[in-house]
C-alpha cells in the first residue's frame, strides 16, 4: 500500500541504555490508537526498545518479548489518556489475516498504544498512521542505527516535537 510518508529520521545509539532512552523520549508523544511498527533482525534491540518505551510511560513491571504469547498488555498510569501498552510480536504468524485477527486496531482505540515487533511484516495491514522504527546493529558494543518514519497524517502535527525529542541521537550526515 502507498501512504504519505514523512522524511526519515536517522538516529544512532551507543548501547542498550541509549536505545531505551531514545524509546522513552518517544513514549510521551504517543496518543491512543498509535501503532509503532518495530523492524530489525533477531537481536537488533526491538525488546530493548519496548522496555525503554514502557519506562517512558511509567510502566515499572518487566517488559519481556511476547514471542510465544503474541500480545502482552501493560497498564499505563500517569500518561492520560493512554491506559494500555500492547506489546505484540508477529514473528510466528504466517499470514496477514492472522495479524488482523489479533485485533490490535480495536484494542488501541480504547486508550491504547501498540508496539509491534516484526512490524515491517504487519505494515500492509497496520501501517497507515503508524510510526515505523527500524533497528540495525551497527558494529560492536550494542551500537544501533535507528530510522524513524511516519506513514499517513497521524504524526504530522507531532513531527516537529518528535524531531526535537530525538535530537540527542541524530546521526551526523
N, C-alpha and C positions, 0 to 999 in steps of 0.2 A: 504494500500500500504506500501511497505517496502522500505525505503530510508536509506542511510547512515546518521547516526545522530551523533552529537557531544556529548561530555560529558555534563552533566547538570551542570549549574552554579546555586547554591542555595544562594539566597540573602535575606536580611531582611531590612525592613524599619520600622521606628518608627513614623508613621503619614503620612498624605496626602502630606505634603510638601516634605518629603523624597522620597515618591513614585514618585512625579512629577520630583524631581531632578534626580532620577535614570533613568527615561524615557528620560529626557533631555540629559543625558550622552550618551544614545544610538543613539539619533537622528542624530548627525553629522557623524556617521559612516555609515549611510544608503546611498544607491545608487539607481538610477532609476530602477524600476522593483521589488524592495524589498517588500515582504509581511511580516508583523508581525501579527501573529495569537494570539490574547489575549483570554485567558480562565479564568474562575472563576465564582463563583456563583453571584447572584444579590448582589450588594453592596460590591463586592470584590475589587473594585478600578480600573476597566477597563477604565472608562471615566476619572478618575483622572490621570491614566497613559497617556491617549491620550492628556490631557491638558498639561502635562509636556513635552511630545514628541513634540507637536506643538510649545511650547515655545522654545524648543531646536532647532527648525527650524526657529525661528524668527517670528512665527505667533503671532500676537497681538490680533486678534479677539477672542471672547469667543468660546471655543470648548465645544459643548454640545453633549449629546448622540444622535446618529442618529436612535434611535429605530423605530420611525414612518416614517422617510424619507428613511431609509435603507442606503443611502450613502450621506455624506456631503463632499464637496470639499473646500479646503482651499488653497489659493495661498501662495507659499513659495518664499521668496526673501532672497538673501544673502547666499544661500547654493547651488550654481550651482554644478552639473547640475540638482539638484532637482527643480521642478517647482510647483508640486502639492502634497498636502497631501490628500489622500482619507481616510475618516473615515467611516467604514461600520459596521453595526450591522445586523447579520443574525439570530437573535433570533426568529423572526417571520416567517422565511422561513421553509417550511415543507420538501422540497426535495433538494437533492444535485444539481439537474438540475437548480433549481431557483438561487442557488449561482453562477453557471456557467453563467446563463443568465444575471447576473449583469454586467458581462464583466470586472471585476476588473483586470484580467490579461492583457487585452488590454489597459485599462486606465493607468496602471502604466508603460507601455512600453514607453510612451511619457513623460519621466521626472517626473514620479510619484512614490510615496511610499504609501503603504496602511497599515492601522491598521484595523484589522477585529475583532470586539468584537464577542464573542462566536465562536472564530476561531477554537476551537477544533472540532466543528461540520463541519467546512469547510475544515479541514485538508485533507480529502481524495481527494479533487479537487484543493486545493490551496497550499498544503503542501510542495511540492518539491521546495527546495530553500528557504523555509521560515525560520523565526525565531519564534519559539513557546515560548510564555510567559504566564505562569500560575500564577495567583494571588490568594492567600489564606489568608483570615482573620486569624490572629494569636492572639487570646486572646482579649485584650482591647485596647482602645485608638488608633484605626486605625493602629495598627501594622500589617504588612503583611509579609508573606513568599512568595518570588517570585522566580520561577525557569525559567531558560532560556536555551533553546537548539536549535541547528540549524539542519535542515533537508536538506540533499543534500550537494553539494560542494560550493554553492554560498558564504557562510560565512567563508569558510576555510581560505582564505587569510586575513580576518579581525578578526579572532577569538582571536588572541593574543591582538589586540587593544581593542576588546570588553571586554576581561577579565580585562585589565588594567583600562578601563573606569569604570567598575563596581566594582573594588576592594574595594572602601569605604563601600560597602554594603554586602560584602561577609559574609555569615553566618559562625559562628565558628563551626568546626566539633565536 
